[in-house]
Amino acid sequence: MARRCAISGKGPMSGNNVSHAKNRTKRRFLPNLRTVRIMLEDGTTKKIKISASELRTLKKNS
């Protein structure tokens, strides 16, 4: 399973680690994913991975 938000589609980003001597090496910025259960219209539950910022947005709008 990919590290991707099921709602917003956020995924890993790439960038650089920068040392004190300004040496640059590649790194990845991973999204802050949480596994949550959501209730579907037919009464069943399903687990999805969503980002923490999207979870805050859902809680704010509900």
N, CA, C and O atoms as a Tinker XYZ file with bonds, in Angstrom:
   248  protein
     1  N      0.849000   -1.184000    0.000000    73     2
     2  CA     0.000000    0.000000    0.000000    64     1     3
     3  C      0.889000    1.239000    0.000000    63     2     4     5
     4  O      1.857000    1.315000    0.756000    81     3
     5  N      0.563000    2.190000   -0.834000    73     3     6
     6  CA     1.371000    3.398000   -0.938000    64     5     7
     7  C      1.112000    4.333000    0.240000    63     6     8     9
     8  O      0.046000    4.307000    0.855000    81     7
     9  N      2.099000    5.146000    0.533000    73     7    10
    10  CA     1.930000    6.160000    1.581000    64     9    11
    11  C      1.218000    7.356000    0.969000    63    10    12    13
    12  O      1.851000    8.357000    0.632000    81    11
    13  N     -0.072000    7.255000    0.829000    73    11    14
    14  CA    -0.854000    8.289000    0.165000    64    13    15
    15  C     -2.172000    8.461000    0.892000    63    14    16    17
    16  O     -2.794000    7.476000    1.291000    81    15
    17  N     -2.608000    9.708000    1.069000    73    15    18
    18  CA    -3.881000   10.017000    1.717000    64    17    19
    19  C     -5.026000    9.619000    0.784000    63    18    20    21
    20  O     -4.989000    9.911000   -0.411000    81    19
    21  N     -6.044000    8.950000    1.339000    73    19    22
    22  CA    -7.158000    8.472000    0.523000    64    21    23
    23  C     -8.069000    9.618000    0.088000    63    22    24    25
    24  O     -8.782000    9.478000   -0.906000    81    23
    25  N     -8.070000   10.734000    0.793000    73    23    26
    26  CA    -8.983000   11.837000    0.467000    64    25    27
    27  C     -8.272000   12.935000   -0.314000    63    26    28    29
    28  O     -8.709000   13.308000   -1.403000    81    27
    29  N     -7.178000   13.454000    0.238000    73    27    30
    30  CA    -6.518000   14.586000   -0.413000    64    29    31
    31  C     -5.488000   14.158000   -1.445000    63    30    32    33
    32  O     -5.127000   14.959000   -2.307000    81    31
    33  N     -5.005000   12.925000   -1.388000    73    31    34
    34  CA    -4.008000   12.457000   -2.341000    64    33    35
    35  C     -2.590000   12.863000   -2.006000    63    34    36    37
    36  O     -1.699000   12.726000   -2.845000    81    35
    37  N     -2.351000   13.364000   -0.787000    73    35    38
    38  CA    -0.996000   13.746000   -0.389000    64    37    39
    39  C     -0.099000   12.522000   -0.372000    63    38    40    41
    40  O     -0.507000   11.450000    0.076000    81    39
    41  N      1.121000   12.683000   -0.858000    73    39    42
    42  CA     2.092000   11.607000   -0.877000    64    41    43
    43  C      3.453000   12.123000   -0.461000    63    42    44    45
    44  O      3.587000   13.280000   -0.062000    81    43
    45  N      4.470000   11.269000   -0.552000    73    43    46
    46  CA     5.815000   11.687000   -0.167000    64    45    47
    47  C      6.358000   12.786000   -1.081000    63    46    48    49
    48  O      6.081000   12.806000   -2.280000    81    47
    49  N      7.136000   13.698000   -0.494000    73    47    50
    50  CA     7.837000   14.729000   -1.239000    64    49    51
    51  C      9.330000   14.465000   -1.110000    63    50    52    53
    52  O      9.759000   13.768000   -0.191000    81    51
    53  N     10.108000   15.005000   -2.005000    73    51    54
    54  CA    11.559000   14.834000   -1.922000    64    53    55
    55  C     12.214000   16.178000   -1.664000    63    54    56    57
    56  O     11.693000   17.231000   -2.032000    81    55
    57  N     13.368000   16.111000   -1.023000    73    55    58
    58  CA    14.114000   17.322000   -0.720000    64    57    59
    59  C     15.537000   16.969000   -0.345000    63    58    60    61
    60  O     16.039000   15.913000   -0.731000    81    59
    61  N     16.184000   17.833000    0.393000    73    59    62
    62  CA    17.576000   17.629000    0.772000    64    61    63
    63  C     17.755000   17.719000    2.275000    63    62    64    65
    64  O     17.139000   18.556000    2.935000    81    63
    65  N     18.627000   16.826000    2.829000    73    63    66
    66  CA    19.220000   17.055000    4.136000    64    65    67
    67  C     20.373000   18.013000    3.909000    63    66    68    69
    68  O     21.171000   17.806000    2.995000    81    67
    69  N     20.478000   19.051000    4.715000    73    67    70
    70  CA    21.562000   20.021000    4.556000    64    69    71
    71  C     22.362000   20.045000    5.849000    63    70    72    73
    72  O     21.835000   20.386000    6.908000    81    71
    73  N     23.638000   19.681000    5.758000    73    71    74
    74  CA    24.498000   19.658000    6.930000    64    73    75
    75  C     25.016000   21.065000    7.226000    63    74    76    77
    76  O     24.766000   22.011000    6.480000    81    75
    77  N     25.743000   21.173000    8.336000    73    75    78
    78  CA    26.301000   22.470000    8.716000    64    77    79
    79  C     27.309000   22.950000    7.672000    63    78    80    81
    80  O     27.502000   24.153000    7.494000    81    79
    81  N     27.952000   22.001000    6.983000    73    79    82
    82  CA    28.916000   22.342000    5.935000    64    81    83
    83  C     28.240000   22.517000    4.578000    63    82    84    85
    84  O     28.917000   22.589000    3.553000    81    83
    85  N     26.940000   22.582000    4.567000    73    83    86
    86  CA    26.118000   22.769000    3.369000    64    85    87
    87  C     26.212000   21.588000    2.386000    63    86    88    89
    88  O     25.966000   21.755000    1.191000    81    87
    89  N     26.567000   20.399000    2.891000    73    87    90
    90  CA    26.510000   19.200000    2.045000    64    89    91
    91  C     25.053000   18.793000    1.913000    63    90    92    93
    92  O     24.308000   18.789000    2.893000    81    91
    93  N     24.651000   18.448000    0.685000    73    91    94
    94  CA    23.249000   18.116000    0.449000    64    93    95
    95  C     23.123000   16.654000    0.031000    63    94    96    97
    96  O     23.801000   16.194000   -0.888000    81    95
    97  N     22.234000   15.929000    0.729000    73    95    98
    98  CA    21.908000   14.553000    0.361000    64    97    99
    99  C     20.394000   14.447000    0.266000    63    98   100   101
   100  O     19.670000   15.134000    0.986000    81    99
   101  N     19.923000   13.591000   -0.616000    73    99   102
   102  CA    18.478000   13.481000   -0.856000    64   101   103
   103  C     17.774000   12.852000    0.338000    63   102   104   105
   104  O     18.345000   12.010000    1.031000    81   103
   105  N     16.551000   13.259000    0.574000    73   103   106
   106  CA    15.708000   12.703000    1.628000    64   105   107
   107  C     14.264000   12.746000    1.186000    63   106   108   109
   108  O     13.941000   13.359000    0.169000    81   107
   109  N     13.385000   12.096000    1.948000    73   107   110
   110  CA    11.950000   12.084000    1.647000    64   109   111
   111  C     11.184000   12.679000    2.821000    63   110   112   113
   112  O     11.498000   12.410000    3.980000    81   111
   113  N     10.185000   13.486000    2.511000    73   111   114
   114  CA     9.261000   14.012000    3.509000    64   113   115
   115  C      7.987000   13.194000    3.391000    63   114   116   117
   116  O      7.281000   13.299000    2.389000    81   115
   117  N      7.677000   12.373000    4.406000    73   115   118
   118  CA     6.509000   11.502000    4.360000    64   117   119
   119  C      5.307000   12.217000    4.968000    63   118   120   121
   120  O      5.469000   12.987000    5.914000    81   119
   121  N      4.107000   11.980000    4.447000    73   119   122
   122  CA     2.911000   12.596000    5.034000    64   121   123
   123  C      2.584000   11.962000    6.383000    63   122   124   125
   124  O      2.929000   10.807000    6.635000    81   123
   125  N      1.923000   12.720000    7.240000    73   123   126
   126  CA     1.538000   12.258000    8.573000    64   125   127
   127  C      0.215000   11.504000    8.445000    63   126   128   129
   128  O     -0.853000   12.097000    8.592000    81   127
   129  N      0.282000   10.193000    8.169000    73   127   130
   130  CA    -0.918000    9.402000    7.900000    64   129   131
   131  C     -1.451000    8.763000    9.169000    63   130   132   133
   132  O     -0.682000    8.333000   10.029000    81   131
   133  N     -2.762000    8.702000    9.280000    73   131   134
   134  CA    -3.469000    8.044000   10.372000    64   133   135
   135  C     -4.469000    7.080000    9.771000    63   134   136   137
   136  O     -5.082000    7.384000    8.748000    81   135
   137  N     -4.645000    5.919000   10.390000    73   135   138
   138  CA    -5.646000    4.956000    9.957000    64   137   139
   139  C     -6.904000    5.188000   10.780000    63   138   140   141
   140  O     -6.862000    5.105000   12.008000    81   139
   141  N     -8.020000    5.477000   10.124000    73   139   142
   142  CA    -9.281000    5.748000   10.814000    64   141   143
   143  C    -10.368000    4.864000   10.226000    63   142   144   145
   144  O    -10.288000    4.434000    9.075000    81   143
   145  N    -11.385000    4.600000   11.038000    73   143   146
   146  CA   -12.558000    3.868000   10.579000    64   145   147
   147  C    -13.633000    4.873000   10.202000    63   146   148   149
   148  O    -13.909000    5.803000   10.959000    81   147
   149  N    -14.237000    4.690000    9.040000    73   147   150
   150  CA   -15.349000    5.548000    8.645000    64   149   151
   151  C    -16.583000    4.684000    8.445000    63   150   152   153
   152  O    -16.483000    3.520000    8.056000    81   151
   153  N    -17.739000    5.260000    8.713000    73   151   154
   154  CA   -19.006000    4.559000    8.548000    64   153   155
   155  C    -19.556000    4.858000    7.162000    63   154   156   157
   156  O    -19.702000    6.020000    6.783000    81   155
   157  N    -19.858000    3.816000    6.411000    73   155   158
   158  CA   -20.427000    3.970000    5.081000    64   157   159
   159  C    -21.945000    4.082000    5.168000    63   158   160   161
   160  O    -22.525000    3.883000    6.235000    81   159
   161  N    -22.596000    4.404000    4.031000    73   159   162
   162  CA   -24.049000    4.610000    4.027000    64   161   163
   163  C    -24.819000    3.333000    4.366000    63   162   164   165
   164  O    -25.906000    3.398000    4.940000    81   163
   165  N    -24.261000    2.175000    4.015000    73   163   166
   166  CA   -24.979000    0.922000    4.271000    64   165   167
   167  C    -24.753000    0.397000    5.681000    63   166   168   169
   168  O    -25.211000   -0.700000    6.000000    81   167
   169  N    -24.058000    1.148000    6.539000    73   167   170
   170  CA   -23.879000    0.759000    7.933000    64   169   171
   171  C    -22.589000    0.023000    8.220000    63   170   172   173
   172  O    -22.285000   -0.240000    9.384000    81   171
   173  N    -21.820000   -0.320000    7.200000    73   171   174
   174  CA   -20.559000   -1.012000    7.426000    64   173   175
   175  C    -19.446000   -0.003000    7.655000    63   174   176   177
   176  O    -19.567000    1.167000    7.292000    81   175
   177  N    -18.361000   -0.470000    8.262000    73   175   178
   178  CA   -17.212000    0.398000    8.501000    64   177   179
   179  C    -16.068000   -0.028000    7.598000    63   178   180   181
   180  O    -15.972000   -1.184000    7.187000    81   179
   181  N    -15.200000    0.936000    7.297000    73   179   182
   182  CA   -14.046000    0.681000    6.450000    64   181   183
   183  C    -12.874000    1.474000    6.990000    63   182   184   185
   184  O    -13.033000    2.623000    7.403000    81   183
   185  N    -11.687000    0.863000    6.990000    73   183   186
   186  CA   -10.491000    1.562000    7.428000    64   185   187
   187  C     -9.842000    2.242000    6.232000    63   186   188   189
   188  O     -9.646000    1.619000    5.189000    81   187
   189  N     -9.507000    3.524000    6.384000    73   187   190
   190  CA    -8.791000    4.254000    5.344000    64   189   191
   191  C     -7.634000    5.003000    5.995000    63   190   192   193
   192  O     -7.659000    5.294000    7.191000    81   191
   193  N     -6.619000    5.309000    5.189000    73   191   194
   194  CA    -5.485000    6.101000    5.656000    64   193   195
   195  C     -5.670000    7.527000    5.176000    63   194   196   197
   196  O     -5.743000    7.778000    3.973000    81   195
   197  N     -5.745000    8.470000    6.120000    73   195   198
   198  CA    -5.859000    9.876000    5.755000    64   197   199
   199  C     -4.807000   10.663000    6.519000    63   198   200   201
   200  O     -4.335000   10.231000    7.570000    81   199
   201  N     -4.452000   11.802000    5.992000    73   199   202
   202  CA    -3.445000   12.636000    6.634000    64   201   203
   203  C     -4.053000   13.320000    7.857000    63   202   204   205
   204  O     -5.267000   13.504000    7.942000    81   203
   205  N     -3.194000   13.691000    8.794000    73   203   206
   206  CA    -3.657000   14.302000   10.034000    64   205   207
   207  C     -4.329000   15.648000    9.775000    63   206   208   209
   208  O     -5.288000   16.000000   10.461000    81   207
   209  N     -3.839000   16.401000    8.796000    73   207   210
   210  CA    -4.447000   17.694000    8.495000    64   209   211
   211  C     -5.842000   17.502000    7.896000    63   210   212   213
   212  O     -6.747000   18.294000    8.163000    81   211
   213  N     -6.017000   16.456000    7.089000    73   211   214
   214  CA    -7.334000   16.168000    6.523000    64   213   215
   215  C     -8.301000   15.691000    7.606000    63   214   216   217
   216  O     -9.495000   15.983000    7.543000    81   215
   217  N     -7.794000   14.962000    8.594000    73   215   218
   218  CA    -8.612000   14.512000    9.725000    64   217   219
   219  C     -9.124000   15.703000   10.523000    63   218   220   221
   220  O    -10.277000   15.713000   10.954000    81   219
   221  N     -8.269000   16.713000   10.723000    73   219   222
   222  CA    -8.686000   17.934000   11.418000    64   221   223
   223  C     -9.758000   18.668000   10.630000    63   222   224   225
   224  O    -10.703000   19.196000   11.216000    81   223
   225  N     -9.625000   18.707000    9.315000    73   223   226
   226  CA   -10.612000   19.375000    8.461000    64   225   227
   227  C    -11.952000   18.657000    8.535000    63   226   228   229
   228  O    -12.997000   19.303000    8.607000    81   227
   229  N    -11.933000   17.323000    8.519000    73   227   230
   230  CA   -13.168000   16.555000    8.608000    64   229   231
   231  C    -13.869000   16.778000    9.945000    63   230   232   233
   232  O    -15.090000   16.923000    9.990000    81   231
   233  N    -13.091000   16.805000   11.043000    73   231   234
   234  CA   -13.675000   17.035000   12.357000    64   233   235
   235  C    -14.234000   18.437000   12.480000    63   234   236   237
   236  O    -15.244000   18.647000   13.151000    81   235
   237  N    -13.583000   19.408000   11.833000    73   235   238
   238  CA   -14.044000   20.799000   11.894000    64   237   239
   239  C    -15.369000   20.962000   11.127000    63   238   240   241
   240  O    -16.250000   21.694000   11.578000    81   239
   241  N    -15.518000   20.295000    9.984000    73   239   242
   242  CA   -16.685000   20.460000    9.157000    64   241   243
   243  C    -17.868000   19.567000    9.533000    63   242   244   245
   244  O    -18.966000   19.726000    9.000000    81   243
   245  N    -17.638000   18.617000   10.463000    73   243   246
   246  CA   -18.755000   17.728000   10.835000    64   245   247
   247  C    -19.423000   18.128000   12.121000    63   246   248
   248  O    -20.373000   17.473000   12.553000    81   247
